[in-house]
């Protein structure tokens, strides 16, 4: 009798841990990602082979123990990102799930004249633990993604006997999580745990309200404005949008209406005052006249102050990027008693009441947000998680977020309270007014 037996144990523990650490990003669109994952192919083959003889038997037995662990642990400290925070257990930095291809064979070949029956055996013990343990502070301008779900696992098992008389007997199976299956020998504990000191807050830049007022003061030569006469109030967003980043500078603004205004002024003389053509041209002329007076290019007596361009004092604002955001969780379970919060975007309001020209860069609302999603389902309260005993705060608004940029100050010889946009104004979820 030929007997083949094997015992195999594979144990690996991948992890990323941070204790009382502070990790932050300094620029927009920069993520913080912590990932622990694996991509494993394991093959265990045990074969008993009796080649010939009068009477004989062949038996094969395989015992295997596979322990896989991918864990992210944050204890104390703070992660703060100007974009997303991603904590991935069982997924790589791109969010792609870990992979296990597991192949176990315990086969017996009996080629004797009188083969005795045997029963090849496989004893498989498998465990998988993808876990995120959050007991510190996570803050993100955009989304917070917590992933501790199942990887992609394919398990093939074969425990068969082959002989010349009865052919093939025994068992075999193929299971794959991509088909929604789980191997009977696999035990999983994939979870997100939010500790008592743990919090995940998505949406730390959701609103901005800025008011600029006052009258510009100039240096002795009367050309260079100073900030001393200008008041800057950050009504909302003062924790991240700083008044000291708003500066005074000189800018050159061009009169792009003068040429068209003169052309229409010549054309209108060709029509009688009661004709439709005259009325349409006059309406356009009146609109351009008002705009040029407002910008200081024309006096109220229809005389041009400047045909081409003017040098004016300006208040220059840094980029303003806000976003409503989501907390997205992919896991078998959520546990603990910490806090989860997802804030929705509401408004960017920038109002210039001073006599200065206002130059703005990027003004962007990225997402509406305000949702907590658990395995693609919307969560409205902690009870919907099951085991989780902490707090849940979501603030998705019924109305769409809005961008408002306006200037209403007086025109002076060296100032013009117009608006110059040198960046991108974008509201992906609502409207923009200026």
Protein Blocks (a to p, Z undefined) as FASTA:
>chain_A
ZZdddddddddddddddehiacddfbehiacddddddddddddddddddfbdjbdcdddd
dddddddddddddeehjdddfbbcdddehiafkopacddddddddddddfbfbdcddddd
dddddddddddddfbdcddfbdcddddbdcddddddddddddfklopadddddddfklop
acfkbccdddddddfkbccdehjalbccdddedjddddfkomaccfklpccddfbhplmp
cfklpccdddddddfklmmmmmmmmmmmmpcfkbmklmmmmmmmmmmmmmmmmnopacfk
opafbfkbccddddddddddddddddddddfbdcdjddcdddddfbdcdddfbfbdcddd
ddddfbgghpaceehiacfbfklnomacbdcdddddfbdcddddddfbdcdfkbccddcd
fbdcddfkbccdZZ
